[in-house]
């Protein structure tokens, strides 16, 4: 049995895209352990594969579990017992021979890695096999002994870009280079909004996350506004503002609505409503250019051969661009380094000037690049 875990919920449509595309690879014969079944049902994941809860239930004080977990942390500095107690929905169902795919993608780049370590440890203790699936990690993480031990424990690691691959293969020989599973995700084309300028739209995605990653979050908004003013003043393009994560505490619609309200009187701006990841991919695929902050929004563009500029903040955006183009310069604008509100406009102008060669290049390489995602499927099936 193949099980997916590490899934945070489908209001992050990158998480949804990973779950959908992975399920399709295995003909939907999988089970998804989710932190938010309600979100997944909202976007229809329950229609094609089984979903179970993976509720995070911390041990409460005063309880034996609470004190045992505390003793382990104080004496050993680890939180494995805490993970065992917290994630009973997942761990109590594991049995020998089952395969568990950790599908969070870049979960190791954020807080809470002790949870990932604990889940991987206990799944192995129960005789299951684990796979770190379509992942990105900052290279320096493999130098941390506890994380190096954890990475080595996985039976297979599928890295979605070469920077992470080069780092992870140093600590786990069973590491392969693939493309992100979401490159295989099909698109679904909905009816276009009234102000959509067919064949001449610039898709724009902004995330609160990049605003937090930058030195000055307000500057990031002004950088986007400067780009949009340039587009309206000097080109005939329309602009489509496209969300890709709509969690309450991390909602792309918040900065997108700010930009929409600022420029809506131009009558050349459309704000795309929230919908599932395939439908969002349908809008992105019909853009002439795409400027995006969310990795899976840019993957939707790349996979449809749309010239794309990424506002990157981590290894995943740099690594994917490097694998696609041989370098990240001009394809990724590091958000931490933005100092001037004209930088995004100037980066877009470069993209615009190289539109044809970028699109031709993507059209040439994309079929083989997408097929590379299925290498991961083949390796997992050999484990069964």
PEHUJO-V451792 format. One record per helix or strand of 2 or more residues. SS is the DSSP state (2 for helix, 1 for strand). FROM is the first residue (numbers start at 1). TO is the last residue. If there is no record, write none. Layout:
[[SS:FROM:TO] [SS:FROM:TO]]
//
This chain:
[[1:2:7] [2:13:25] [1:30:34] [2:37:42] [2:45:47] [1:50:53] [2:64:76] [2:80:86] [2:88:91] [1:99:102] [2:107:109] [2:113:125] [1:129:135] [2:139:143] [2:145:153] [1:156:159] [2:162:168] [1:175:177] [2:181:184] [1:201:204] [2:208:213] [2:217:234] [1:238:241] [1:245:247] [1:250:251] [2:252:266] [1:269:271] [2:277:285] [1:289:292] [2:295:302] [1:307:312] [2:315:325] [1:332:334] [2:335:337] [2:343:353] [2:355:371] [2:374:383]]
//
